[in-house]
Amino acid sequence: MLDVVHYDGFVATYCARRVRHGSNVLLREYFPAACAARNDDGSIGPSAPEQEAEYARGLERFLKLASRLAGVRHANVAEVADVVALNGTGYLVTAESGTETVAQRFADRQQVPADEVLALALELLGGLEMLHLAGMVHGDIAEGSVRFKRGVPQLVHSPAALLTNFRKMAVIVPSIDPRLDPATADPDCTQDLYEFGLLLHRLAKGKSARHETVLDDPRSALMRAVLRVIERAFSGPREFRPRSAGEWRREFEMIREFPGAEAS
């Protein structure tokens, strides 16, 4: 164990070293402040006898959540390396070595070119669609929860994202079909698109008005088309916004296929 990274009252996050593999990982430990306490031997358990049932139900849900995340395999979703029941609680293990956040990668760039924004949108929407089809949401799409691993952008399971899905699982009927109907607007899924749209907009528009795209630049038509599709996720009446990651991704694919045409 190297360091405590974060604790939000639900999950404690640690940076640890995998001795056998010589690489760093992040451990997400189920540790709900409302009903849990750490024992003298380092294990975790209910904070009082009357909390035993609540703690047990929560731990069961956490392990199911971690296992479901581990089952999502996509190049643009951070892979869960392991799910472990230990010390009276549960752990979700994700790789940490060799990654950088969106904030770190673009720290010195005022504005990201349209083709890079388009590529980022297409890749990450593929991963987001896979999460949604598995009955999951991300719940925390921002500069710090999107990382590049060996150049590949990935959605990372942040503590806030885990809490969002944990609460979502509490009301899901166990036998529900995890596939989502694109014709039905899911508030959690549309919230993911809203957050992702804002992230892409910040990257495309830049941090300074001095770096706005020049209108006579031949690349500006592509940027206008990209921005038009991006803004669909958060502007205008809710009923006209994208209802699924797949639907939104197809709009970006049209821009890639016909770069000279603006989205209608």
Buried (B, 14 or more C-beta within 10 A) or exposed (E): EEEEBBBBEBBBBBBBBBEEEEEBBBBBBBBBEEBBBBEEEEEBBBBEEEBEEBBEEBBEBBBBBBEBBBEBEBEBBBBBBEBBEEBBBBBBBBBBEEBEBBEEBBEEEEBBBBBEBBBBBBBBBBBBBBBBBBBBBBBBBBBEBBBBBEEEBBBBBBBBBBBBBBEBBEEEEEEEEEEBEBEEBBEBBBBBBBBBBBBBBBBBBBEEEEEEBEEEEEEBBBBBBBBBBBBBBBEEEEEEBBBBBBBBBEBBBBBBEEBEEBBE
